[in-house]
Amino acid sequence: MNSRSFHALLIGAGTLALISATSVLEAQPRRRPPQPNAKFMLVEVFHESGVPEKELGLKAADEMRKRISRVISEKEVYLIPREDMVGVLENSGFSAVTPLEPHDARALATQLRADEYITGRVQKSDSGYTVSASLVLTRDNSLVQPLGEAWAPKLNDAVNGLADELKIARTQLPHEQQCVRSAQEENWDAAATAAREGMTAYPKAVLARVCLANVMIRQEASDDEMLKISRDIVALSPRSRAGLTIKAEAFRKLGESDSAIVTLSSLLAAYPNDARLQKDVIDAITAFGNPRIARPIVEEAVAKNPGDADLLRLRWLILLAVRDFGEAFEAGDELVRLDTAFADTTYFLKTAAAYAADSQMQKAAELTARGVAKFPEHPGLNRDLVVNLRTSGQNQQALEVLQRAISSGIEVEQGGLLQVLLTRDVLGDSAALVLARQKVSGGDSSSSAVVLQIAKGMLDKANASKALVDYDASIQALAFTDSIITGDLKPQAKFLFGYANLFAGENRITTGYEAKNCEQVKRGKDQLVEAQINLPAGGAFAPDQVPPLMGRVMQVDQYADQVIGAICK
């Protein structure tokens, strides 16, 4: 089949596709127009499997169309001729004998103004044909009414029973449509009554039950009631998207998380190529905290559909979710071998994160490097490469990668913070502080917590050396920290700034007295004032240390007054 999506083609081509289809129809012989109230129905090419037979899916669709024309009156249904379908497909560059994927099938039905369409599968064996079919409402291709499965030695005999079932199944449709109309008017009681009438008309009605379930949601039915109606839907249609979704939600609300996960896994297995559904369901399964329950369901689906790339990708996601990293890495490698397009940004990000979680930092760095080589402007991959290189001890290389990304205009998440960290790792505290000041002047204060760490380290050095020059360096760093830091770390910055000023001031007063340096002593007294202001402001960080330190401030302050009186003439 053409690799383009038929749905996308219709949207992209717009009027052109419509004109092409119209010209084809006008060139064909005129047919008797449909009855005024007849519903337009399209029979799409069936999917085929088993013993090969040329155009088997097309033959099954033709047999279905013939039988429908015999058992359902033209007053009820206008069967869109096969030639109309062929015209649209071929004029759009698609094969007319190849079955379409669900979204493309709906797009074709919409283009041909079909209210309903039939999809099916046919499997040939040495002894006969097995055929299954479903009625789908064009307005929403998740609204599917299964018509069952039949086997017969001859293809037409297998199809006949399904067409007969279609006639009966359609008796629910007027009631389902009334249910929808009443629901749109928010007349919930009338909508529920119409849905139940549809279920009475056709006891195996899925479409009427789905409408009833949606009405029950709006009427805030109990979780037990919702579970019951959803179970009824899934029993009749195991792949019903609405039924499985409602069932999973009912289980969740009832606190039956394992059953919810099993149901969500069945939903994934039924629609493995729906990327949005995959993400939503995987997130939901992971949120339950026990994604392992989903694994056997996905494994079974893969076993039944060997080589199905969508199911294999789903299995890979589940393996990552359950943290079975060894198998996940093998599964990812196999998918890349099957299709190099699988190695997209999601693959690199998720696999590298798994290597990191598995403490294989070198492999995480190597994989993100491959990702950046393939997607050089992707912010997430650039950030992860920097982080993984740093975690694996390759600080210089990490800094070079980050600086190259920043200079290229790539907005790396927390790029400023990472640059300050790596500058500290490679060039030391002083260079990191200079860079942090530049970042702050440019409006980026994301590195404030790192600056606090650097300043605290400088204070620790001063406490060890007792050198005044070290205290002064730490005070300069802590003053900068206090000017930029906010939130929960603010009390810590205040306390450390006050602490550094206390001991720097005490040191300066002592050395000033010994050198008979009045200016030195006065500067030390000014630092005591800073300590008096900032130590109490940091009380939330060190409530037990502030009172004795404030007592020490007062003692040293009194001593400073004495010294000033003695040497400052």
N, C-alpha and C positions, 0 to 999 in steps of 0.2 A: 504494500500500500504506500502511496505517496507519504513522505515523512511529515508533510505539513498537516496541521490540524484543519479539518474542514470548517470547524467553527471559526477559527481564526481567519481562514480565507474569506468566509462570508462577511466578517466584520471588516476585514481589510479591503476587499474588493467592492463591498457595498453595492451601489447601483449597478456597477458593471456586471456582477454575477447575476443580479436580478434581470438585467436586460438580456444577457446571454440565454438564461433559462426561458424567458418569455419568448424570445425569437424561435427557440426550438419548439416550444409548444404551439406557436402560431403556424409553424410549418407542417405540423402533423394534421391528419384528417380530423374534422370536427366530430366530436362525440356528443351523445345526448347529455345535456347538463344534469347535474345531480338534483335530487329532490330538495325542495327549499329547506327542510329541517334535518336533512341527512348530515351526519357527522363525517368529516373527511378522515379516512384511515389509510395509513401507509404500511405496507409490509416490507420490511427491510431484509437484506440478504442475511441468511442465517450463518452463524459460525459453524465450522465443520471440523471433524476429527475422525480418527479411526482409519479404516482401510481407504486409501485414496480413491476418489472418484471425481472426475472433472466437473467443476462448477457445481458441486453437490449442494453448497449453501444456497446458490441461486435456484436450483431445482426445488429445494425444500420450500423456499419462499414462494415460488410459482404455484406449487401444489397447495400451499396454505391459502394463497389468493383465490385460487379456483374454488376451493371448498367453501371459503367465506362467502363468495358470491352466490353459492347455492343455498346456504343455510340462513343467511341474514339478508333481509329485504333491502332493496335500494332506497326505500323510504327512511331506513335507519342509518345506513352506512353507504357512503360513496367511496369505493376503493380507488385510490389514485393509481392510474395505470403505471405499469413498470417502465414504459417508455419515458414518462415524465421524470421519473427518478434517474433513469439512465442519462437523459438529456442534461440535467443539472450537474450530475457527477462528472460526466465526460467533458462538458464545457468548462468545468472547474479544474480539470486536470487529474481527476481521480478515476480509479477503476470502478466499473459498475458491477463487478462480480466479486468484489472483496468486501467482507462485512466491516462495518464501522465500529469504532469505540463509542461508548455511551454518549459522551458529550457531542461527538460528531453526528451520531444518529439523531439526536435531538435537533441539532442544527439543520440537518437535512429535512426533518419533519416540519420544522418551523418554516423553512424556505418554501416548502410545498403546501403550506397552510393546513397541514394535517392536525386534527384535534387529538388523534390517538395514533399510535403505531405499534406494530408487532415486531418483536425481536425473538430470536430463537437459536437453538443449537441442534445440530444433527450429527449423529455418530454412526458410521457404517461399520458393521462387523461382517464376518463371513456368512452369518445366518440371517441378517436383516438390518433394520434401521431403528435407532432410538432417537426420538425427537422430543424436545421440550420447547416451550414457547411462553411468552409473557406479553401482556397488554400494558403499554406504557402511556401515560398521559403527557402530551407534549408540553403542557404548561410547567411541568416539574418532573424531570426524568427520574426522581427518586420515588415517584408514585407508580408503583409497579404491581400488577396483579398477575401472579403466576397462573398459568393454565394447565400445569401438570406436565407429565412425561408419558410418552407412549412408545411401545415397540411393536413392530410388525415386519413380516418378511418383505413387504413392498412399501416403498416410501409413501405413496399416497394413502395407504391404509393407516400408517402411523400418524400422518398429519390430520386425517379426517376427525379423529376423536378430539384433537386439540381445538379444531375449528368449531366443533359442536359445543365444547366447553366455553369457548369465547362467547358464543351466543347467549349462554346462560349467565356468564360472568358480567356481561354488559347490562343486565337487568338492574344492577346496583347503581349504574351511572347517573340516572336522573335524580336519585335520592342523594348521591354524593354531591352532585352539583348544587342541589337545594341546600345541603348542609353547608357548603362553602359560601353560598350567597347569604344565608342566614347568619353565619359567623362573621362575615364582612359587615353586616348590619348590627353586630353584637347582640343578636337575638339568640342567646346560647341554648335556651330550652328548645326552640324550634330547630336549631341546628342539630342538637342531639337526637331529637325525634326523627328527623330526616335520615340521619346516619343509621339509626336502628332499623328504620324501614328498609334501607338498603341491605342491611345484614339479614333481614327477614327474606327479602327477595332473593338473595344469593348467600346462603349460609357460609360460604367460604370467602366472603367479601373481605379483601384487604384494604381497598381504597376507602370504603365507607368506615371501616374501623380506624384507619389513620385519621380521618376527619373527626371522628368521635373522640379519639385520644387528644387531639389538639384542642377540641372544645373542653374536654375534662381538665386540661391544663389551665385554661382560662377560668374555669369554674373552681379552680383550686381543689380538685379532688384529692383524696388521701393518697399517701404513697402506696398503700396496699392496693387501692383501686387502680392506680397507674401501672403498678407491676402486673396486675391481672390482665388489663387490656393490652399491654405491650407483649406479654407472653402469648396471648391469643394471636396477635399480629405475626410474631416471629414463628409460631407454630405453623401458620399458614404460608408464611413467606420468610424462610430462614435468612435471606439476604436483605430484608427490609431495612433500609437506612433509618427510617423514622422509628420502626419498632425497636431496633437494637439501641438506638440513642435514648429513647424514652425508658427502655428497660434498664440500661446502665445507670441513668439518673435516678430511677426509683430505687435501685439497689444501693446507690451511694447515700441517698437520703435515709434509707432504712439502716444504714451502718453496716451493710454487708459488702465490705470492700472487695473481698476475694471474688464474689459473684459479679461485682461491677467490672473488675479487671477482665474476667473471662468474657463478659459480654462485649466490652470495648475491643478485646482482641479479636473476637468474631467479626466485629464491625470492620476492623482493619483488614482482616483476611478477605472480607467480601469486597473491599474497595482499596486494593493495595497500591493503585497508581494515583490516588488522590493525595497530592502533596500536602494540601492544607489540612485535610482530615488526619493524615499521618502525624503532622506536628501537634495538632490539638489532642489527639488520642494518646500519643506517646507522652506528652506533658501531663495529661490526666493520670495515666497509668503510673508514671514516676511519682506524681504527687501522693498517690496512695501509699508509697513507701514499700511496695512489694511487687515490683514488676516481673518477678520470676514466674508468677502465675501465667503471664501472657506468653512465656516462651514456648511451652509445648504446643499451643494453638498455632503459633506462627510457624514452628518447625513442621507441624503436620501440613499446613498450607503449602510450604515450600516443597515437601515431599510429594504432594499431589500435583504440583505444578513445577517440575524440574526445569531450571533454566529461566524461570520468570524473573526478569531483572527487578521489577517492582517489589515482588515478594522477598527477593534476596536482599534488597536494600532495607526493607522493613525488618528482616531478621538481623541485619547488621545493627540497626538502631536499637533493637531489643537487647542484643548482646552487650552493647555499650551501656544501656540502662541498667542491666543486671550486673555490670562490672565484670563480665567474663572477658577480660581483655585479650587473653590469648586467642580465643576463637574469633573475637571481634577483629583483631588485626588480620587474621587469616581470611576472614570473610571480606574485609575491605580490600585486601590485596587481590582476591579473586574477582571482585566486582570491577576493579580497575583493569584487570586483564581482559575481562569480558567486554568492557566498554570504557575506553579512556576518558570519555566525557563524564564518567562518574566522579573522577578526581576533580571535583569542583571545590569552591571555597568551604562549603559545609564539610566535605570529606576531610580536608586538611585541618580545619579548626577542631572538629570533633576527635579525629584520630590523634592529633598532637596532644589535645587535652587528656585523652585516655593514656597516652604514653607518660605524660607528666603525673597523672594519678597513680600510675603503675611504677612510679619512681624511676622511669627510664628517661632521664632528662636529656641525655645526649641524642637519643632517637627522636625525642620531641623537638629538639632544636633542628635536627637534620630534616625532619618532615616539614616543619614550618619554613625552613630555608627553601625547600622545593616548592612550597606553596607560594612564597614571595616571588620566586623565579617565574612562576606561571602567572601570578596575579600581582604584579609589582606595586600596584597602587591601592591594594586592599588594606584599609586601616587596621582591621582586626588581625590579619595575618602578620603585618609588620610589628604590631604590638606584641603578639604572642612570640614571634621570633626573638625580639629583644628580651622578653622575660625568660624564655627558655634558654637563651644563650647565657644570660646572667646567672640563672639558677644552676646551669651546668659549669659555671666557673669561667666562662669566656667573656669577661667583662669588657676588654678592649674591643673585641669584635662586636659585642652588643652595642657599645657606644657608637661605633662607626656606622652600624646599620641604622640606629636611631637618628643620628645626625644627617645621614643621607636621606632618610625618609622626610625629616622635617624640612631640609633644604629643598626637597622636591615638592613641598606644599601638601604632603599627605598628613591629614589630621589624625595622628595616632592618639588613641585614647590614653589620657594621663601621660602624654608625651613629655610635658614639662617636668613632672615628678620623676619620671624614669630618667630623664636627662640629668637631673640633679643627683639622683642616686648613683648613676653610673659614673658621673664626674667625680663624685666622692670616692667611689671604688677605685677609679683609675688614677686620679690626680690629687686626691686628698681633700681634707675638710675646707681648707682656705679657698681652693678653686671652686668647690661646691657652693660655698657661701657667696662668692662673687657672682656665680651664675644665678643663684637663687634671687639675689638682689636685682639682677637684670630681668628675671622673669616677673618679679613682683612689680617692677616699674612698668612692665608691659601689660600688667593686669592679670597675671597668672600667679595666684598664691597657693596653688595645689601642693607645693613642696613644703608648706609650713611645718608639717609634722616631721619631715626629714630634717629641716633646719633645727627644730627642737632637739632631735636626737644628736645632731652634731654639736649644738651648744652644750648639751648635758655632758657629752663626752669631753668637751674642752674643760668644763667645770670639774669633772672627775680628775682630769690631768692636773688641774690647779690644786685640788685638794691633796693630791699625792705629792706634788713638788713643793707646795707652799710658796711658790714663786709669785711675786706680785705681777710680773709680766704675763704669767699664765692666767691669773685672775682677771686682769684687764682684758685679755683676749676673749675670755668666756663672757665677761660682762657685755662687751660689744656685740657678741653673737646673740646673747640672751635679750638684749635691748631690741635687736632686730626681730627676734622671734616674737617678743611681746607685742611688737607693732603690727604683726601680720596674722597672728594665730587667733582663732575663735573657737567657740564651742567648748566641749568637755576638756580640752587640753589647756585652756586659758589659765585655770588656777595653777596648774603645774608650772607653766611658764612664769607666772607671777612669783610663785614660791622660789623657784630657782634663781630668778633675777634678784629677789631680795636676799637670798642666801649668799649669792656671789658678792653682792655689795657689802654685806655684813663682814665677811672675812677679808675682802679686799680692803675695806675701810679700816678694820682692826690692824691689818698688816701695815697699811700705809701710815697710820698714826704711830705705830711702834717704831717703824724705820725712820719716820720723820722726826720723832723725838730724839732718836739716837744721833741723827745727822743735824739736829737743831735746824730743821727745815720747816719753817712755819707754813708755807704754802702747801707742802705735802700733807701736813697734819690737817689743815683746813679742808683740803680735798677729801681726806679720809672721813672727816666729819660729815661732809655733803653726802658721801656714800652711805653713811649711817642713816641719813634722812631717807634715802631711797629704800633702805632695808626696812625702816619703820613703816613706809607706805605699802610696800609690796609683799612683805611676809604675811600680814593679816589677810591681804587679798588672795593669798594662796592657801588659806586655811582649809578649804575644802579638799585640797590635795594631801596636805600633811597636818591634820588637826592636832596630833600629839606632839609634833615638833615645834609648832609655831610658838606656844607660850614660853618654853625655856629659851628659845632663840630671841624672842622679844625681850626677855630678862637680860640676856647677854648684850643686846643692843643698848639697853639703858645703862648698863655698867660701863661699857666701852665709851658711850657718849659722855658720861661723867668724867671718865679718865681723859677724854679728848679735851674737855673744857679746862681741866687742870693743866694739861700740856700746853694748850694755847696761851693760858695765863702766864705760864713759865717762860716760854720761848718767843712768843710773838710780842715784841716791844714796839 
